[in-house]
Amino acid sequence: MKKLPVIILLLLGSGCSEQQESLPKAEQQINCTASDFLNLANMATETSFFHQRDSVLRSQYPHGDKDTFNTVDITREMLRQFLSEINIDSLALSGSIEKVYFFNISPPAYSDSKLCEDKITIQYFEDDCTYRMTIDTIYMVEGDCIGGSQVSYGFRIEGDKIVDFTRQEAG
């Protein structure tokens, strides 16, 4: 009979810990900073990012028919260059960093010009520890820099893993 209260307490105690672990993400304590973005410079985190990107691309383009003349997906080299050029304190202060590049990519009927600025932008959202990285490609259409596309990635960084990864494109 003495064992029954102990068993009940053990069952109740184990049930409580399971409830804490299954709290929705919004109720779990999240510890992150804008500087966590620099974890992408670590090989394991970079590999996780590109694994996620490639997985989404295979899902979005199961026949491999992605238009590479109009949209630009970030490459390892582009990411490494971007990481080497950003000031992480600016990201922490403003929540956003933008760098201008020249990708020299346009559809066959058009041309790219150094006047048309391509951009990589990162935004940090502190409330849910997420990042949005956007690649903007602009090219000449009838003498003006009006053509282009945008690819956006949304993600969180947990240790050396990329989670909650999304990819959207327009243009």
C-alpha positions in Angstrom: 0.0 0.0 0.0 2.9 2.4 0.7 4.1 1.9 -2.9 0.8 3.3 -4.4 1.4 7.0 -3.4 5.0 6.8 -4.6 3.9 5.4 -8.0 1.2 8.1 -8.3 3.8 10.8 -7.5 6.2 9.4 -10.1 3.5 9.3 -12.8 2.4 12.9 -12.0 6.0 14.1 -12.0 6.8 12.5 -15.3 3.7 14.0 -16.8 4.7 17.5 -15.7 8.1 17.3 -17.4 6.5 16.1 -20.7 4.1 19.0 -20.6 7.0 21.5 -20.2 8.8 20.0 -23.2 5.7 20.1 -25.4 5.0 23.8 -24.9 4.5 25.7 -28.2 7.6 27.5 -29.4 6.0 30.9 -28.6 5.9 29.9 -24.9 9.4 28.4 -24.8 12.2 30.7 -23.8 14.3 31.7 -26.8 17.9 32.8 -26.4 19.4 34.4 -29.5 21.1 37.5 -30.8 21.6 39.1 -34.2 25.2 38.0 -34.1 24.1 34.3 -34.3 23.8 35.0 -38.1 27.6 34.8 -38.2 27.3 31.1 -37.3 26.8 30.7 -41.0 30.6 31.1 -41.3 30.9 27.8 -39.6 31.2 24.9 -42.0 28.5 22.8 -40.2 26.0 25.6 -40.2 26.8 26.6 -43.8 26.3 23.0 -44.9 23.0 22.8 -43.0 21.8 26.0 -44.8 22.7 24.7 -48.3 21.2 21.3 -47.5 17.9 23.1 -46.6 18.1 25.3 -49.7 18.8 22.4 -52.0 16.0 20.3 -50.4 13.5 23.1 -50.9 14.7 23.6 -54.5 14.2 19.9 -55.3 10.7 20.2 -53.9 9.8 23.4 -55.8 11.4 22.2 -59.0 11.1 18.4 -59.1 12.0 18.3 -62.8 15.0 20.6 -62.4 13.4 23.3 -64.6 14.3 26.4 -62.5 14.9 29.5 -64.5 18.5 30.4 -63.9 18.5 33.4 -66.3 16.2 35.4 -64.1 16.5 34.3 -60.5 19.7 34.0 -58.4 19.9 31.6 -55.5 22.7 32.3 -53.1 25.9 30.3 -53.6 28.4 29.4 -51.0 30.8 32.0 -52.5 28.2 34.7 -52.3 27.3 33.9 -48.7 31.0 33.8 -47.7 31.6 37.2 -49.3 28.5 38.7 -47.7 29.5 37.4 -44.3 33.0 38.9 -44.6 31.6 42.3 -45.5 28.9 42.9 -43.0 29.0 44.7 -39.7 27.1 42.5 -37.3 26.6 45.4 -34.9 24.7 47.2 -37.6 22.4 44.2 -37.9 21.8 44.2 -34.1 21.1 48.0 -34.1 18.9 48.3 -37.1 17.7 44.8 -37.7 18.8 44.9 -41.3 21.9 45.0 -43.5 22.0 45.5 -47.3 25.1 45.1 -49.6 25.2 45.9 -53.3 26.7 43.5 -55.8 26.8 43.0 -59.6 25.8 39.4 -60.4 25.8 40.0 -64.2 22.7 37.8 -64.8 19.8 38.5 -67.1 17.4 36.7 -69.3 18.7 36.1 -72.9 16.6 38.9 -74.4 18.0 41.5 -71.9 21.3 42.7 -70.6 22.8 43.4 -67.2 24.5 46.7 -66.5 26.6 47.8 -63.6 24.1 50.6 -63.3 21.6 48.0 -62.2 22.4 47.2 -58.6 21.9 43.6 -57.3 21.6 43.3 -53.5 21.8 40.9 -50.7 19.8 41.9 -47.6 19.5 40.2 -44.2 16.8 41.1 -41.7 16.8 39.9 -38.1 13.5 39.5 -36.2 14.4 39.4 -32.5 10.9 38.4 -31.3 11.2 34.9 -32.8 14.9 34.7 -33.6 14.4 34.4 -37.3 16.3 35.8 -40.3 15.2 36.7 -43.8 17.9 36.8 -46.4 16.8 38.4 -49.7 18.7 38.3 -53.1 17.5 41.0 -55.5 18.6 40.8 -59.1 18.0 43.8 -61.4 18.8 44.0 -65.1 18.2 46.4 -68.1 14.9 46.4 -69.9 14.6 49.0 -72.7 17.4 51.1 -71.2 16.1 51.1 -67.7 17.0 49.0 -64.6 13.4 47.7 -64.2 13.6 44.0 -64.7 14.5 41.6 -62.1 13.7 39.0 -59.5 13.8 38.3 -55.8 14.6 35.2 -53.9 14.0 35.2 -50.1 15.0 32.7 -47.5 13.5 32.6 -44.0 15.2 30.5 -41.3 16.3 30.2 -37.7 19.7 29.1 -36.4 19.8 26.6 -33.6 23.4 25.8 -32.7 24.9 24.6 -36.0 21.6 23.7 -37.6 19.3 25.7 -39.8 15.6 25.1 -39.0 12.2 26.4 -40.1 13.7 27.1 -43.6 11.5 28.7 -46.3 12.2 29.9 -49.8 10.1 32.2 -51.9 10.8 33.8 -55.3 9.2 36.5 -57.4 10.0 37.9 -60.8 
